[in-house]
């Protein structure tokens, strides 16, 4: 069953990659592998956990010695692990739902028109640079997932041709992941390392900013050599909305929406509650405000502009895809597959740069959160006086900084390697194979360029 879990995951991954040729929505494949891998884990649970490869099980037994029995193992899987991972996955899904709804509220009120009207250029290269740089810095302030949702919504207002939108949305994913890697609140993995005490705010910014910048700039420079021409802007399909949304209303909703998104990291810092609660708070405020704003409007106009009507436009298949793929990965994490991988790399490679580069490449296939969690579990934070190889694992040590960079940016190599990529894929229906052909090599070039810059920094400054 242990091996069969991997086989099912690989087959499901292939079905997701071949979504368009198979004509089966990726959400269906993801949900199936998410359930089947857990079913296999339950059926083979006793044999799997008896091998001792699962770090989660070993930690559980250390706290609950009486659990080391046939029934105890089954209870561990069906009660402890399922609920534990469900809580983590739900936090991501509610965050995603909240962010997508807030963006959709802004969009329905034509708030993005204020921004798109200021972007006058239709030159493909200039537009690509403007959007990428904007994404890079927005991602550091918000996070890569929220920023991608906002920027893809903007791209829809700026570009009409589907393949052009796909390309720009994909480059936004690269920029969002790069921008999220150097900020302690820009990506789930950097948040984990920041909260865990492996990195501090100023050091992660100063140490990873330049490599992250190169990760974005190198693909842009490559594209600039061959991309030519202009983009065509879409004609508005919502002209009638101008009858019942004023310029002041649009500006107010845009300001309120962006403020709600920016409030999330502040909420987390002040309350120490999960980010999704801050996102739901922002959504609740916007919901109440829009209800009050439109209470005197006709039923038809009110239906289009209030949250109840807007929720119909939220992309539920993308949320279900997230649920399936994260469930599948969590089963592999719980059963010990990722622990075996982490242990193998530590014992056979023993080089922090190569280990982290591999983690980054793996994060394009497997979610980067369990990979970083595995690394955090494998290595402890060493005391400030550590010498030799162990000095790389002190707080703000080279291993932790480079891990933040690699795990944050490596996911860009494949479209489903990061939360930002999955969101863009769902919103624009980007084809996995198309991304592999058009974007993956650009993302890999940026990833390796940034890694090279970090290595030079480490050699010169340490």
C-alpha positions in Angstrom: 0.0 0.0 0.0 2.9 2.3 0.8 4.2 2.1 -2.8 0.7 2.0 -4.3 0.0 5.4 -2.7 2.9 6.9 -4.7 1.6 5.1 -7.9 -1.9 6.6 -7.5 -0.4 10.0 -6.9 1.7 9.9 -10.0 -1.2 8.6 -12.1 -3.5 11.3 -10.8 -0.8 13.9 -11.4 -0.5 12.7 -15.0 -4.3 13.0 -15.4 -4.1 16.6 -14.1 -1.3 17.4 -16.5 -3.2 15.8 -19.4 -6.5 17.5 -18.5 -7.2 18.9 -22.0 -6.3 15.8 -24.1 -8.3 13.6 -21.7 -11.2 16.2 -21.4 -11.5 15.5 -17.7 -11.4 18.5 -15.4 -8.4 18.6 -13.2 -10.6 19.1 -10.1 -12.1 15.7 -10.6 -8.7 14.0 -10.9 -7.4 15.9 -7.8 -10.4 14.9 -5.7 -10.0 11.3 -6.6 -6.4 11.0 -5.8 -7.0 13.0 -2.6 -9.5 10.4 -1.4 -7.9 7.2 -2.8 -4.5 7.9 -1.3 -6.1 8.3 2.2 -8.1 5.1 1.6 -4.9 3.2 0.7 -3.3 4.7 3.8 -6.1 3.4 6.0 -6.1 -0.1 4.5 -2.3 -0.4 4.8 -2.0 1.8 7.9 -0.8 -0.9 10.3 2.0 -2.1 8.0 3.0 1.4 7.0 3.2 2.8 10.5 4.9 -0.3 11.9 7.9 0.5 9.7 8.6 3.6 11.7 9.1 5.8 8.7 6.3 8.3 9.6 7.6 11.1 11.7 4.1 12.2 12.5 3.3 8.7 14.0 6.6 8.6 15.9 5.9 12.0 17.5 2.3 10.9 18.3 3.5 7.7 20.0 6.0 9.7 22.0 3.1 11.7 23.5 0.6 8.8 23.6 2.6 5.5 24.4 -0.7 3.5 24.7 -1.6 4.3 21.1 1.0 1.8 19.7 -1.6 -0.9 18.8 -3.7 -2.0 15.8 -6.7 0.1 16.8 -4.5 2.9 18.0 -2.9 3.2 14.5 -6.3 3.3 12.8 -7.5 5.9 15.2 -4.3 7.9 14.5 -5.0 8.0 10.8 -8.8 8.4 10.8 -9.2 10.8 13.7 -5.9 12.5 14.4 -4.2 12.9 11.0 -7.3 13.4 8.8 -8.6 16.2 11.2 -5.1 17.7 11.6 -4.5 18.0 7.9 -8.1 19.1 7.3 -7.6 22.0 9.6 -4.5 23.1 7.6 -6.2 22.6 4.2 -9.4 24.4 5.3 -7.3 27.4 6.4 -5.9 27.7 2.9 -9.3 27.1 1.2 -11.2 29.7 3.3 -8.3 32.1 2.7 -8.7 31.5 -1.0 -12.4 31.8 -1.0 -12.3 35.0 0.9 -9.6 36.6 -1.3 -11.4 35.5 -4.5 -14.7 36.9 -3.3 -13.2 40.3 -2.3 -11.5 40.5 -5.7 -14.8 39.6 -7.4 -16.6 42.4 -5.4 -14.1 44.9 -6.6 -14.4 43.6 -10.2 -18.2 43.8 -10.2 -18.1 47.4 -9.0 -15.6 48.1 -11.8 -13.0 49.1 -9.2 -10.1 47.8 -11.3 -11.1 50.2 -14.1 -9.4 52.9 -12.0 -6.1 51.1 -12.3 -6.4 49.8 -15.8 -7.2 53.4 -17.0 -3.9 54.5 -15.7 -2.0 51.8 -17.6 -2.0 53.4 -21.0 0.6 51.2 -22.8 -0.5 48.3 -25.0 3.1 47.4 -25.9 3.6 43.8 -24.8 7.1 44.2 -23.4 6.4 47.4 -21.4 3.1 46.0 -20.1 4.8 42.8 -19.0 7.5 44.7 -17.1 5.0 47.0 -15.5 2.7 44.1 -14.3 5.6 41.9 -13.2 7.3 44.7 -11.1 3.9 45.7 -9.6 3.3 42.0 -8.8 6.7 41.5 -7.2 6.3 44.2 -4.6 2.6 43.6 -4.0 3.3 40.0 -3.3 5.7 41.0 -0.5 3.1 43.2 1.1 0.1 40.9 0.6 1.1 37.4 -0.3 1.7 35.5 -3.6 -1.7 33.9 -3.7 -3.8 37.1 -3.0 -1.6 39.1 -5.4 -2.0 36.6 -8.2 -5.8 36.6 -7.8 -5.8 40.5 -8.0 -3.4 40.6 -10.9 -5.2 38.0 -13.0 -8.4 40.0 -12.5 -6.5 43.1 -13.8 -5.0 41.2 -16.8 -8.6 40.3 -17.9 -9.3 44.0 -18.1 -6.1 44.7 -20.1 -5.8 41.8 -22.6 -8.5 40.2 -24.7 -6.6 37.3 -26.5 -6.7 34.1 -24.5 -3.1 33.0 -25.1 -1.7 36.4 -24.4 -3.7 36.4 -21.1 -2.2 32.9 -20.3 1.3 34.2 -20.9 0.9 37.3 -18.8 -0.9 35.4 -16.0 2.0 32.8 -16.0 4.6 35.6 -15.8 2.6 37.1 -12.9 2.9 33.7 -11.1 6.7 33.9 -11.5 6.8 37.4 -10.2 4.4 36.7 -7.3 6.4 33.7 -6.1 9.6 35.7 -6.4 8.1 38.6 -4.5 6.7 36.3 -1.8 10.1 34.6 -1.1 11.9 37.6 0.4 9.1 38.8 2.6 8.3 37.1 6.0 4.6 37.4 5.1 4.8 36.9 1.3 4.5 33.1 1.2 3.2 30.3 3.4 6.7 28.8 3.7 8.4 32.1 4.7 5.6 32.6 7.3 6.3 29.1 8.7 10.1 29.9 8.9 9.4 33.3 10.4 7.0 32.0 13.0 9.3 29.0 13.8 12.2 31.4 14.6 14.4 30.1 11.8 14.5 33.5 10.1 14.0 37.1 11.3 12.3 39.9 9.3 15.3 42.1 8.4 17.7 39.3 7.6 15.3 37.4 5.3 14.6 40.7 3.4 18.3 41.6 3.1 19.4 38.1 2.3 16.8 36.9 -0.2 15.7 40.2 -1.9 18.4 40.3 -4.6 18.1 36.5 -5.6 14.3 36.9 -5.8 14.7 40.0 -7.9 16.9 38.1 -10.4 14.4 35.2 -10.4 11.9 37.7 -11.8 14.2 39.8 -14.0 16.0 37.0 -15.9 12.9 35.5 -17.5 11.7 39.1 -18.3 15.0 39.8 -20.1 14.9 36.6 -22.0 11.3 37.3 -23.1 12.2 40.9 -24.1 14.5 39.6 -26.8 11.8 37.9 -28.8 8.4 39.3 -27.7 7.1 42.0 -30.0 3.8 43.8 -30.9 0.9 45.1 -28.9 -1.9 43.6 -26.9 -5.5 44.3 -27.8 -7.7 45.5 -24.9 -11.1 43.8 -24.4 -14.3 45.7 -25.1 -16.4 46.1 -22.0 -19.2 43.7 -21.7 -20.6 45.4 -18.7 -21.4 48.9 -20.1 -24.8 48.8 -18.5 -23.2 48.7 -15.0 -22.2 52.4 -15.5 -25.8 53.2 -14.9 -25.7 52.2 -11.3 -22.0 52.4 -10.2 -20.7 55.9 -9.8 -17.0 56.9 -9.9 -17.1 57.5 -6.2 -18.5 54.1 -5.5 -15.9 52.4 -7.7 -13.0 54.3 -5.9 -14.5 53.5 -2.5 -14.9 49.8 -3.1 -11.4 49.5 -4.7 -9.9 51.3 -1.6 -11.9 49.2 0.8 -11.0 45.9 -1.0 -7.3 46.6 -1.2 -7.3 47.8 2.5 -9.1 44.5 3.5 -6.4 42.5 1.7 -3.5 44.6 3.2 -5.1 44.2 6.7 -4.7 40.4 6.7 -0.9 40.4 7.7 -1.6 43.1 10.3 -4.5 41.1 11.7 -2.3 38.0 12.0 0.6 40.0 13.7 -1.7 41.6 16.2 -4.0 38.7 17.1 -1.8 35.7 16.2 -4.9 34.1 14.7 -4.6 32.3 11.3 -4.6 34.6 8.2 -7.9 33.2 6.9 -9.7 34.8 9.8 -8.3 38.2 8.8 -9.4 37.6 5.2 -12.9 36.5 6.4 -13.1 39.6 8.6 -12.3 41.8 5.5 -14.9 40.0 3.5 -17.5 40.4 6.3 -16.8 44.2 6.4 -17.2 44.4 2.6 -20.3 42.3 2.6 -22.0 44.6 5.2 -20.8 47.8 3.5 -22.1 46.7 0.1 -25.4 45.7 1.6 -25.8 49.2 3.1 -24.6 50.9 -0.1 -27.1 49.2 -2.4 -30.1 48.8 -0.1 -32.2 51.4 -2.1 -31.3 50.1 -5.5 -33.6 48.0 -7.7 -33.6 44.2 -7.2 -31.8 43.5 -10.5 -29.0 46.0 -9.8 -28.7 44.9 -6.2 -28.4 41.3 -7.2 -25.4 42.0 -9.4 -23.5 44.1 -6.8 -24.2 42.4 -3.5 -22.1 39.5 -2.2 -24.9 37.0 -2.5 -25.1 37.5 -6.2 -21.3 37.8 -6.6 -20.7 34.5 -4.9 -22.2 32.8 -7.9 -19.1 34.0 -9.9 -16.5 32.6 -7.5 -14.5 29.8 -9.1 -15.5 26.7 -7.0 -13.7 24.1 -9.2 -10.3 25.8 -8.3 -11.2 25.5 -4.6 -12.0 21.8 -5.1 -8.8 21.3 -7.0 -6.9 22.7 -4.1 -8.8 20.5 -1.7 -7.9 17.3 -3.7 -4.3 18.0 -4.4 -3.5 19.1 -0.8 -5.3 16.1 0.6 -3.2 13.8 -1.6 0.0 15.4 -0.5 -1.0 15.4 3.1 -1.5 11.6 3.0 2.0 11.2 1.6 3.3 13.5 4.3 1.5 11.6 7.1 2.5 8.1 5.8 6.2 9.1 5.8 7.0 9.4 2.1 8.3 12.9 2.4 10.3 12.0 5.6 12.1 9.2 3.7 13.0 11.7 1.0 14.3 14.3 3.5 16.3 11.7 5.3 17.8 10.4 2.1 18.9 13.8 1.0 20.4 14.6 4.4 22.4 11.4 4.6 23.6 11.2 1.0 24.0 14.8 -0.2 25.0 16.7 3.0 25.3 20.0 1.1 22.9 22.8 2.0 22.9 24.3 -1.4 22.1 21.1 -3.3 19.6 20.0 -0.7 17.7 23.2 -1.0 17.9 23.3 -4.8 16.3 19.8 -4.9 13.6 20.9 -2.4 12.8 23.8 -4.7 12.6 21.5 -7.7 10.4 19.1 -5.8 8.1 21.9 -4.7 7.1 22.3 -8.3 5.6 18.8 -8.0 4.7 18.4 -4.4 3.3 21.3 -2.3 6.1 23.3 -0.7 4.5 23.5 2.7 5.1 19.8 3.8 8.6 19.9 2.2 9.5 22.9 4.3 7.8 21.3 7.4 9.9 18.2 6.7 13.1 20.3 6.6 12.2 22.1 9.8 11.6 18.8 11.5 14.9 17.3 10.2 17.0 20.2 11.4 16.9 22.1 14.7 17.9 25.7 15.1 21.5 25.6 16.3 22.9 27.9 19.0 24.7 31.1 17.8 28.1 29.6 18.6 27.7 26.6 16.3 30.7 26.0 14.0 31.4 24.1 10.7 28.4 22.5 8.9 26.1 23.2 11.9 26.7 27.0 11.6 24.4 26.9 8.6 21.5 26.0 10.8 21.6 28.9 13.4 18.8 31.5 13.3 19.1 33.4 10.0 21.7 30.7 8.9 22.4 30.1 5.2 20.3 26.9 5.1 17.1 28.6 6.3 17.5 31.6 4.1 18.2 29.5 1.0 15.3 27.2 1.9 13.0 30.2 2.0 14.2 31.2 -1.5 14.1 27.8 -3.1 10.8 26.6 -1.7 9.2 30.0 -2.5 10.4 30.2 -6.1 10.9 26.6 -7.2 7.1 26.0 -7.4 7.0 28.3 -10.5 8.6 25.7 -12.7 5.2 23.9 -13.0 1.8 25.6 -13.0 0.5 23.4 -10.1 3.7 23.8 -8.1 2.5 26.8 -6.1 -0.8 28.2 -4.7 -0.3 31.2 -7.0 0.0 28.9 -10.0 -3.0 26.9 -9.1 -5.1 30.0 -8.6 -4.0 31.4 -12.0 -4.6 28.0 -13.6 -8.2 27.9 -12.2 -9.1 31.5 -13.0 -7.8 31.5 -16.6 -8.1 27.7 -17.4 -4.4 27.6 -18.3 -3.3 24.3 -19.8 -0.6 22.3 -17.9 1.2 21.2 -21.0 1.0 24.7 -22.5 2.7 26.1 -19.4 5.3 23.3 -19.5 6.2 24.2 -23.1 6.1 28.0 -22.8 7.0 29.0 -19.2 8.8 26.2 -17.4 12.2 26.8 -18.9 11.9 30.5 -18.3 11.0 29.8 -14.6 13.9 27.3 -14.3 16.3 29.9 -15.8 15.1 32.5 -13.2 15.2 30.0 -10.4 18.8 28.9 -11.1 19.9 32.6 -11.7 18.6 33.6 -8.3 20.2 30.6 -6.7 23.5 31.6 -8.3 23.1 35.1 -7.0 22.4 33.8 -3.5 25.5 31.5 -3.6 27.7 34.4 -4.7 26.3 36.5 -1.9 27.0 33.7 0.6 30.5 33.3 -0.6 31.4 37.0 -0.7 29.6 38.1 2.5 30.2 35.2 4.9 
